[in-house]
């Protein structure tokens, strides 16, 4: 009876196992099919010379198209070099007639897959809406939907979104006199949002420049008399930080602080803490110029004891900043006049200029000057010169935003 029952139950057991196996195979095949369907097809870029590239369309910024090719990496070119473009995923398109100032306007930006032929862009929405056509030259910005959402609805973290440069240089001489000089600086700026097609909400800038050097004349014997060693030192440091909060595309309120040390002018430390307003009176994709005015507290401490060695001042900073970004050079200039209202003799001015030439990838060659005038150094022997001029050269490294 047991053997007979086992024989009779075997076909039913095998049948159930077979059904489970078939269901498992069907589920696995369905998962593979879904994965194949969710993976987008590569975008296609056809150049004006007929070459075809497959990869991922990235963006358009002021007429410059960026495309990622699996073979060539990221390439940038203008519309006149492109014959055709076909994307498989939707993108948001901002033409030169659309103003995007915030979330309300961003919600109205048209999105869809792109098709470019005969210098005409066709935007095909995912919904049943009719396609939209426009000349490619009228498209200012094109980005994917994830980038649009990130820039409109989110902000970069504390350590992201920064752009700027770090510079370093050194000189060493060993001869009758021993000499060494080190100079360097770091300048960082973060504008939120980090794209130019949205009005700025805030801007944070951090700067540090410094130069330290020493010339040593070793001690020696002259006519059996020991001549002691002579050491000449130089040290100039400047650091500042500024936070801007925009209440229109060109006007903003600001808070700033600055610290200066200049051994050659017997200035141990100058501290500035203030706030005021700024105006971006000129702005293009390549140039920007700002005017600023503040009210501030200023404390000066000199390395010479006596009258005027420590001053507490109430004054202002009237400044101007200019930036020019070209393909072969970046030029930055900053000017400032700093009066003190409770001591009209204690005013100062400064000017900085920086030229940076690209060399290889993020590396470049930098030339800079810093000219400062301090009107109130205390009386000293030898007399302290009121003007200080510094010229620097060095290797620079461009810091680019990762946001």
DRENZA-971444 format. One record per residue (C-alpha): x, y negated, z negated. Coordinates in steps of 0.2 Angstrom, whole numbers. Layout:
<nodes>
xx  yy  zz
X  Y  Z
...
</nodes>
This chain:
<nodes>
xx  yy  zz
0  0  0
14  -12  -4
23  -9  12
7  -11  22
3  -27  13
21  -34  17
19  -29  35
2  -37  37
8  -53  29
24  -55  39
16  -63  55
7  -76  44
23  -81  35
32  -83  51
18  -93  59
18  -105  44
37  -107  45
36  -110  64
23  -123  62
34  -132  49
49  -131  60
40  -139  75
33  -153  64
51  -157  58
57  -157  76
43  -168  81
46  -180  67
65  -181  71
61  -184  89
49  -198  85
62  -207  73
75  -206  87
62  -213  99
58  -227  87
76  -231  85
78  -232  104
64  -243  105
69  -255  91
87  -257  98
85  -272  111
92  -271  128
108  -281  131
106  -299  138
112  -302  156
122  -317  162
126  -319  180
140  -332  184
140  -344  199
154  -333  207
143  -318  206
151  -309  191
139  -301  179
141  -300  160
131  -289  148
130  -293  129
121  -306  118
116  -323  122
120  -334  107
115  -352  109
115  -369  118
122  -385  110
121  -401  120
123  -392  137
136  -379  132
130  -361  133
138  -348  121
137  -330  126
145  -315  118
152  -301  129
157  -284  122
173  -285  133
177  -304  133
170  -309  116
162  -326  114
163  -337  129
157  -355  131
152  -363  148
141  -376  155
125  -373  165
133  -377  182
143  -361  180
128  -350  177
117  -343  191
106  -332  181
102  -328  162
90  -315  155
87  -312  137
77  -297  129
74  -306  112
64  -323  109
73  -339  107
68  -357  101
70  -371  114
72  -389  110
72  -401  125
78  -419  126
60  -426  124
57  -417  107
62  -425  90
64  -412  76
65  -421  59
58  -408  47
48  -392  45
32  -399  52
40  -403  69
50  -386  68
34  -376  68
30  -383  84
45  -378  94
41  -366  108
49  -349  107
50  -334  119
62  -324  130
72  -333  142
74  -332  161
86  -344  170
86  -345  189
89  -359  202
94  -371  187
76  -368  180
73  -361  163
57  -350  161
51  -348  143
40  -333  141
31  -333  124
27  -316  115
9  -320  114
-2  -321  130
1  -340  132
7  -345  150
26  -347  153
34  -364  152
47  -370  164
59  -384  163
76  -389  171
91  -382  162
99  -399  160
84  -405  149
88  -392  136
97  -399  122
97  -384  109
93  -366  110
94  -354  96
87  -338  90
72  -337  78
83  -332  63
94  -347  65
79  -358  66
72  -351  50
88  -352  41
91  -370  45
74  -377  42
69  -367  27
85  -363  18
101  -372  12
119  -365  12
126  -359  -4
139  -368  -14
154  -360  -5
147  -361  13
144  -374  26
160  -383  24
170  -390  39
187  -399  38
206  -396  39
221  -392  27
238  -400  32
255  -396  25
273  -402  29
290  -402  20
308  -409  22
323  -402  14
341  -409  15
357  -403  7
372  -415  9
381  -428  -1
364  -431  -8
350  -418  -10
333  -422  -4
316  -414  -3
299  -420  1
282  -411  2
266  -418  8
249  -410  11
230  -413  10
213  -405  11
198  -414  18
180  -405  18
163  -411  23
147  -402  22
131  -409  30
114  -400  26
106  -395  38
122  -389  46
116  -392  64
114  -408  74
97  -405  80
89  -408  63
90  -424  53
103  -423  38
96  -421  21
112  -423  11
131  -424  14
145  -420  2
164  -424  6
179  -419  -4
197  -426  0
214  -424  -7
231  -430  0
248  -430  -9
266  -433  -6
280  -429  -18
299  -431  -15
316  -433  -24
333  -439  -19
347  -434  -30
365  -441  -30
375  -428  -40
387  -434  -54
405  -437  -48
422  -443  -55
429  -459  -48
446  -465  -55
444  -453  -70
427  -461  -74
411  -450  -73
398  -458  -63
381  -451  -69
369  -443  -57
356  -454  -49
338  -448  -45
326  -457  -34
308  -451  -35
292  -454  -25
275  -448  -28
258  -453  -21
242  -444  -24
224  -448  -19
208  -438  -22
190  -443  -19
172  -435  -19
156  -442  -12
138  -436  -12
126  -444  1
107  -442  0
98  -447  16
81  -456  15
81  -459  34
92  -452  49
104  -467  47
102  -474  29
108  -465  13
111  -468  -6
128  -462  -12
138  -458  -28
157  -458  -27
173  -456  -37
191  -458  -33
208  -456  -41
225  -463  -36
243  -462  -42
257  -471  -34
274  -470  -42
282  -483  -31
269  -496  -37
270  -491  -55
252  -485  -54
250  -471  -66
231  -468  -63
217  -478  -55
199  -471  -58
184  -477  -49
166  -471  -53
152  -479  -43
136  -479  -32
128  -488  -18
121  -487  0
128  -482  17
123  -484  35
128  -474  50
127  -488  63
134  -478  77
132  -459  81
135  -449  96
140  -430  98
158  -435  99
159  -451  88
152  -457  71
154  -474  62
148  -478  44
148  -493  33
147  -492  14
145  -503  -1
145  -499  -19
145  -506  -37
157  -497  -48
168  -496  -64
186  -495  -61
201  -492  -74
219  -495  -70
233  -489  -80
251  -493  -75
267  -485  -81
275  -501  -87
269  -506  -105
264  -524  -109
251  -537  -103
240  -530  -89
246  -512  -91
228  -506  -93
213  -514  -86
194  -510  -86
186  -518  -71
169  -520  -64
169  -521  -45
164  -514  -28
170  -504  -13
166  -511  4
172  -497  16
171  -491  34
174  -473  41
176  -468  59
177  -451  67
181  -446  85
181  -428  91
188  -424  108
194  -408  116
212  -412  114
212  -424  99
203  -428  83
205  -445  76
199  -450  58
200  -468  51
195  -475  34
196  -493  28
191  -500  11
192  -517  2
190  -515  -17
187  -532  -27
185  -534  -46
172  -546  -52
178  -548  -69
197  -551  -64
198  -558  -46
217  -555  -46
214  -536  -48
209  -532  -30
216  -518  -18
214  -512  0
219  -496  9
218  -489  27
221  -471  32
223  -464  50
224  -446  55
227  -439  72
226  -420  74
230  -410  90
225  -392  93
239  -380  96
233  -362  94
215  -356  88
212  -365  71
230  -372  70
235  -389  75
248  -403  73
244  -418  62
250  -436  61
244  -447  48
247  -464  39
241  -471  23
243  -490  20
238  -497  3
239  -514  -5
238  -517  -24
237  -535  -29
240  -534  -48
255  -523  -53
263  -529  -69
279  -538  -69
294  -526  -69
313  -525  -65
316  -522  -51
300  -531  -45
286  -519  -39
281  -521  -21
263  -523  -19
262  -514  -2
264  -495  0
265  -487  17
266  -468  20
269  -458  36
266  -439  37
268  -425  50
263  -407  47
254  -391  52
235  -391  50
222  -378  49
204  -381  54
191  -375  42
175  -371  50
158  -367  43
152  -349  41
134  -354  38
</nodes>
